[in-house]
């Protein structure tokens, strides 16, 4: 029995298998409401332009070590980081109680 051949597991192709019994759900009732409603005469709201107040920040006047405190902010907008990059200055930002402080670091 030392040289006995082990039986190979039977390979079953997916096409040879019997389909599983599908779990059927009751058909959904057709909705009487259309999925979208076209509306006419709705005015387009004005864009919120954050760059107006960002352009007023004196980033270009700051020296290394100077800081600004932005009250009632949880994070610094990406526009401020982009503005600092345009001016070729580096800033460091920390969230503090009541707002965000940014320092010119280089």
C-alpha positions in Angstrom: 0.0 0.0 0.0 3.0 2.3 0.0 2.6 3.0 -3.7 -1.2 3.5 -3.5 -2.4 6.3 -5.6 -4.4 8.9 -3.7 -7.7 9.7 -5.3 -7.7 13.1 -6.9 -10.4 15.5 -5.8 -13.1 15.7 -8.4 -13.0 19.0 -10.3 -16.4 20.4 -11.0 -16.9 23.1 -13.5 -19.2 25.9 -12.7 -21.3 25.1 -15.7 -21.7 21.5 -14.6 -23.2 22.5 -11.2 -26.9 22.8 -10.6 -28.0 26.3 -10.0 -28.6 27.3 -6.4 -32.1 28.1 -5.4 -32.3 31.9 -5.5 -33.7 33.8 -2.7 -36.6 35.6 -4.2 -37.8 38.9 -2.9 -41.2 40.2 -3.7 -41.2 42.5 -6.7 -41.1 46.2 -5.8 -44.2 48.2 -6.4 -43.8 50.5 -9.3 -43.3 54.1 -8.1 -45.8 56.6 -9.3 -43.3 59.5 -8.8 -40.7 60.1 -11.5 -37.1 59.8 -10.3 -36.3 63.4 -11.3 -38.4 66.6 -11.5 -37.5 69.2 -14.0 -38.0 72.7 -12.6 -38.1 75.9 -14.5 -37.2 79.4 -13.3 -35.0 78.5 -10.3 -32.3 81.2 -10.0 -28.6 80.1 -9.8 -27.2 81.2 -6.5 -24.2 83.5 -6.4 -20.8 81.8 -6.0 -19.2 82.0 -2.6 -15.8 83.5 -3.4 -13.4 82.7 -0.6 -10.5 84.3 -2.4 -11.8 87.8 -1.5 -10.9 87.5 2.2 -7.9 85.3 1.5 -6.4 88.0 -0.8 -6.8 90.5 2.1 -4.6 88.4 4.4 -1.2 90.0 4.8 0.8 86.9 4.0 3.3 88.8 1.9 3.9 91.3 4.7 4.6 88.6 7.3 8.2 87.9 8.4 9.5 84.5 9.5 8.0 83.9 13.0 5.0 86.2 12.5 1.5 84.6 13.0 -2.1 85.2 12.2 -5.1 83.9 14.2 -8.2 83.1 12.2 -11.2 83.1 14.6 -14.1 80.6 14.3 -12.3 78.3 11.9 -11.7 74.6 12.3 -9.2 74.2 9.5 -7.3 76.3 7.1 -8.7 76.5 3.6 -6.6 75.1 0.8 -6.8 78.5 -0.9 -4.6 80.0 1.8 -2.0 77.3 1.3 -2.1 77.9 -2.5 -1.8 81.6 -1.9 1.3 81.1 0.3 2.8 78.8 -2.4 2.2 81.5 -5.0 4.1 83.9 -2.8 6.8 81.3 -2.3 6.5 81.4 1.5 6.0 78.5 3.9 3.4 78.4 6.5 2.7 76.2 9.5 -0.9 75.8 10.8 -2.2 74.7 14.1 -5.8 74.3 15.2 -6.3 76.0 18.6 -9.3 76.7 20.8 -11.6 79.1 19.0 -9.8 79.1 15.7 -6.7 78.4 13.7 -3.3 80.0 13.9 -0.8 80.1 11.0 2.8 81.1 11.2 5.2 82.1 8.5 7.9 79.5 8.8 10.2 80.3 5.9 
